[in-house]
């Protein structure tokens, strides 16, 4: 939802814990591989929607995916 709002509103970074995430056995985020795949797809789709001027560089730590860098694409 937040990614759909970004093009229309300004956001600021708040360097403070704003919520607590309760973890239990049935959390979807316990499925690390599926969560990593969804995150990667979301980042790629969002960058395309924002003009496709950056290419994401991902790295993995175990099954966890990390957005390591954004490379500017000179169009």
Number of C-alpha atoms within 10 A of each C-alpha: 5 8 12 10 10 11 11 8 8 7 10 5 5 7 6 6 6 6 6 6 5 6 10 9 7 8 9 11 13 12 11 14 14 14 16 17 13 12 16 17 12 13 15 15 12 14 16 13 13 12 8 14 14 16 15 15 11 12 13 11 7 8 14 14 17 14 13 11 12 13 11 11 9 6 5
